Amino acid sequence: MKYRSTRSNETVSAEEALVKGLADDGGLYVPDFLPEPFLDAQALLNLSYEELAAFVLSHFLTDIPDGEIRKLTHNAYTGTFETSEIVPVKTLSESFSMAEMFHGRTCAFKDLALSLFPYLLVYAKKQEKDDREILILTATSGDTGKAALEGFRDVPGVHIMVFYPSHGVSPLQKDQMQKQLGNNVKVVGIEGNFDDAQGTLKQVFNSSLRKEEAEKGVLFSSANSINIGRLLPQVVYYVWIWLKLLKSGSIGPREEFNVVVPTGNFGNILAAWIARKIGTPIGQLVCASNENKVLSDFFETGTYDVNREFYMTEAPSMDILVSSNFERFLYFLTDSTDEVKADMEALRNTGKYEVSREALKKADLEMMGGWASPEAMRKAMTDVYEKYDYLMDPHTAVAYAVYDKLRRTGKITRHTHTVIISTAHPYKFPGVVAKALGLDEKESPYDTLREIEKATGIAIPQQLGELEQKEKRFTDTVERKDMAETIRAYADTIIK
Ligand SMILES: *Cc1c(COP(=O)(O)O)cnc(C)c1O
């Protein structure tokens, strides 16, 4: 299988797409075709997570021998999650389950892809016979940064630099990044939001700086979900969730299930959509947004419009207006690189674009949008804890609140089991969780966590608890306009 750009006919191998991240024309790489459905539940039912991952990925990474893929997924998913189930699925009622994606090294769903991506990248680089150093440039809204730092820490030949919005992440998320260990890592706060960070990095990828550094021996790549190495591993867990539901009897052999995804950059839900294309029986697929509801509005109107206020919410990983991966969905909707290119240009110049009536109709057949206010999010946290004794993080709560609204209004089929994608451990967000439980927020987030632990009996994950005693290593913040120079300065230090 080859990978092609969403904006032109540029086509490359999987290895090249992994190493480059973004296409030369600024577009995103997508599989040049989507495989016909190939999933046979009976044959897959007893595979381990790493075996299933190897099986699914072998259909997308056809140039990599199966034995190699198995080695890569084995390394990625051995000893990196606190449960061998990797993604446990908790059925809370006949109507719905929670797919818990927060049992990895950094307590967020990003760990699922970022445990594997470094292995894919190192393999691809070897195949490309390129012995230059790689510098991974990453923009984060809070969780990608830490998961990428852990994934790439001390990987030979690779360096990583992370930019996070210095006022837009939770104190725990900030500590996770500022206290990161490793000799090949650099973390920088920016005065701006995620869109600023991601937008500037995309410019850097298309700038002369990238060429200059490549000549000096440093290749820029990306660990954001614009890289296919992030997207493909995410397809796996939707197949896994299906098999788990079958095994637990939450759904029958020929039954579908609905999926609700708390969405930011549109990577996770795009993976769900691909999983459905290859044969996972996903019924309704719901794209849940918080107050930054560009996507929810798109599904209603067919216009993608970022000319609006940006809200900093308590579900910060969803505080995004320009959802990069939506470009891939747009490509599949319109089946036209010219149109995607024109729309992306319009987005850059005017902050909006509109798709045709047919494209919108197609979009509505594939997915459904919805959004939840901060009040609805908090109420969902409280209600679900009281009713099901289950504590959700704010992002998961947004998804639940959207699900609840759709169910009440009859927009989601009641007789179909629904899976809420639970994207982060609630303890990454102590302040809002304490409020939802009616507890006082303490000055130190770790004191707050101990209060929550006392009240709920849910133990503090070691990865979060141990942060309290660690030293801050990275406290720099820069202006958006200085990001490129900051990158140049760091890149120059790693030239061999
Ligand atoms: C990244 C993230 C999201 C958004 O996922 P996308 O793939 O960017 O849409 C939602 N919740 C949490 C906790 C996240 O870290």
Ligand as a Chemical Component Dictionary entry (heavy atoms), coordinates in Angstrom:
data_LIG
# 
_chem_comp.id                   LIG 
_chem_comp.type                 NON-POLYMER 
_chem_comp.pdbx_formal_charge   0 
_chem_comp.three_letter_code    LIG 
# 
loop_
_chem_comp_atom.comp_id 
_chem_comp_atom.atom_id 
_chem_comp_atom.alt_atom_id 
_chem_comp_atom.type_symbol 
_chem_comp_atom.charge 
_chem_comp_atom.model_Cartn_x 
_chem_comp_atom.model_Cartn_y 
_chem_comp_atom.model_Cartn_z 
_chem_comp_atom.pdbx_ordinal 
LIG C1 C1 C 0 -5.915 14.206 22.339 1  
LIG C2 C2 C 0 -7.082 14.047 23.235 2  
LIG C3 C3 C 0 -8.392 14.146 22.737 3  
LIG C4 C4 C 0 -8.676 14.501 21.297 4  
LIG O1 O1 O 0 -8.287 13.479 20.424 5  
LIG P1 P1 P 0 -8.078 13.810 18.856 6  
LIG O2 O2 O 0 -7.525 12.557 18.292 7  
LIG O3 O3 O 0 -7.100 14.932 18.821 8  
LIG O4 O4 O 0 -9.391 14.184 18.325 9  
LIG C5 C5 C 0 -9.438 13.919 23.617 10 
LIG N1 N1 N 0 -9.220 13.629 24.913 11 
LIG C6 C6 C 0 -7.976 13.530 25.417 12 
LIG C7 C7 C 0 -7.812 13.237 26.859 13 
LIG C8 C8 C 0 -6.865 13.727 24.603 14 
LIG O5 O5 O 0 -5.639 13.644 25.120 15 
# 
loop_
_chem_comp_bond.comp_id 
_chem_comp_bond.atom_id_1 
_chem_comp_bond.atom_id_2 
_chem_comp_bond.value_order 
_chem_comp_bond.pdbx_ordinal 
LIG C1 C2 SING 1  
LIG C2 C3 SING 2  
LIG C2 C8 DOUB 3  
LIG C3 C4 SING 4  
LIG C3 C5 DOUB 5  
LIG C4 O1 SING 6  
LIG O1 P1 SING 7  
LIG P1 O2 DOUB 8  
LIG P1 O3 SING 9  
LIG P1 O4 SING 10 
LIG C5 N1 SING 11 
LIG N1 C6 DOUB 12 
LIG C6 C7 SING 13 
LIG C6 C8 SING 14 
LIG C8 O5 SING 15 
# 
